[in-house]
C-alpha cells in the first residue's frame, strides 16, 4: 500500500516482509551501521521476514524508514529501526514516520505501541506522545530506554 503526499512529492509505502523493502534496509545500514557503528550483522534480522516496513520516498529515493511488528502483549505492536537519511533530517520526516506507523498500527488493531529509543532520541518520541518506561539499559552497545504510547 502506498500513499502519495502533496508536499515535497513524498510517498509512503508499506511492505510486509523483506520483498520490496531492500532500499529501506540499505538506508538502515547507512544510518545504524555506517553512522552509528552498530554491528552490520544485527541490522537485518528474522523479525524483518514478517514485519511491516514503512518506506518514505522523495523522488523515488528512500529517505526515512521504520518497521512495525506484533509485541508480546495482546494489542501491543513494536516500532523499530526508525531512521531518517542524514541529509533529510530536520524536515519532520521522523514525525511523518510516527504518524503513518500509528495509523497502520490502529488498522491492525493495536491499542499501544512500544519502542526501544536510543537515549539521545527520547525527547523526539516524548514529543510524539510516548512515555519512558523505567530506566535506561544497554542494547547492542548503546543506551536505550523503553517507551510506550497508548493509542
C-alpha positions in Angstrom: 0.0 0.0 0.0 1.3 3.4 -0.9 0.1 6.9 -0.1 1.2 10.0 -2.1 1.6 13.1 -0.1 1.2 16.5 -1.8 4.0 18.3 0.0 7.5 17.7 -1.4 6.4 14.7 -3.5 6.7 12.3 -0.6 5.4 8.8 -1.0 4.7 6.4 1.9 4.9 2.7 1.1 4.2 -0.3 3.4 5.7 -3.6 2.6 5.1 -6.9 4.5 8.3 -8.9 4.9 11.5 -8.1 3.1 10.3 -8.1 -0.5 10.2 -4.6 -1.9 11.9 -3.1 1.1 15.5 -3.6 0.0 16.4 0.0 -0.3 14.9 0.6 3.1 17.3 -1.9 4.5 20.1 -0.1 2.7 19.1 3.1 4.4 19.1 1.3 7.8 22.6 0.1 7.1 23.7 3.6 6.2 22.3 5.1 9.4 22.8 2.4 12.0 26.0 0.7 10.8 28.0 3.4 9.0 26.9 6.5 11.0 26.3 5.0 14.4 28.6 1.9 14.3 26.1 -0.7 15.2 27.2 -4.2 14.0 26.2 -4.9 10.4 25.2 -8.5 11.3 22.4 -7.4 13.6 20.8 -4.8 11.3 18.6 -7.1 9.2 17.2 -9.9 11.3 14.4 -12.6 11.4 11.9 -10.0 12.6 12.2 -8.4 9.1 10.8 -11.5 7.5 7.3 -10.8 8.8 7.3 -7.2 9.9 5.5 -4.3 8.2 8.1 -1.9 6.7 7.3 1.7 6.1 9.5 3.5 3.5 9.1 7.2 2.9 10.4 8.2 -0.5 11.2 11.5 -2.1 11.7 11.3 -5.8 11.9 7.6 -5.6 14.7 7.6 -3.0 14.2 6.0 0.4 14.7 8.9 2.9 13.0 7.5 6.0 12.1 4.0 7.3 10.8 2.0 10.2 9.3 -1.3 10.9 6.2 -2.5 12.9 5.5 -5.9 14.3 3.3 -7.5 17.0 4.6 -7.3 20.5 4.4 -9.9 23.3 1.4 -8.3 25.0 -2.0 -8.6 23.4 -2.9 -5.4 21.4 0.6 -4.1 21.5 2.8 -3.5 18.5 6.5 -2.7 18.4 8.1 0.1 16.4 11.7 -0.3 15.5 14.6 0.6 13.2 13.3 4.2 12.9 15.7 6.3 10.9 16.0 9.3 8.5 18.6 9.8 5.9 21.2 12.3 7.3 20.7 14.8 4.5 17.0 14.9 5.2 16.9 15.3 9.0 15.2 18.3 10.4 12.4 18.1 7.8 9.8 16.4 10.0 10.2 13.1 8.3 10.5 11.3 11.6 7.2 12.7 12.7 5.7 11.6 9.4 7.1 8.1 10.1 5.5 8.0 13.5 2.1 9.3 12.3 1.9 6.8 9.5 3.0 4.0 11.8 0.4 4.8 14.3 -2.3 4.7 11.6 -1.1 1.3 10.4 -1.0 0.0 14.0 -4.6 1.1 14.5 -5.6 -0.7 11.3 -4.0 -3.8 12.7 -5.9 -3.5 16.0 -3.1 -2.2 18.2 -4.0 -0.5 21.4 -0.5 0.6 22.2 3.0 1.0 20.7 6.3 0.0 22.3 9.7 1.0 21.2 13.3 1.0 22.4 14.6 4.5 21.8 18.2 5.5 21.8 18.5 7.7 24.9 19.6 10.7 22.8 16.3 10.4 20.7 14.0 10.0 23.7 12.9 13.7 23.5 11.7 13.2 20.0 9.5 10.3 21.0 8.2 12.1 24.1 7.1 15.0 21.8 5.3 12.4 19.7 3.3 11.2 22.8 5.5 8.3 24.1 6.4 8.0 27.8 9.5 6.4 29.2 9.0 3.0 31.0 11.8 2.5 33.6 15.5 3.2 33.5 17.9 3.2 30.6 19.5 0.0 29.5 22.2 -1.1 27.1 21.1 -2.6 23.8 23.6 -3.5 21.1 26.2 -1.4 22.9 24.1 1.8 23.1 22.0 3.3 25.9 18.3 2.9 25.2 15.0 3.4 27.0 11.7 1.6 26.6 8.9 3.9 25.6 5.2 3.3 25.3 2.3 5.1 23.6 -1.4 4.3 24.2 -3.5 4.6 21.0 
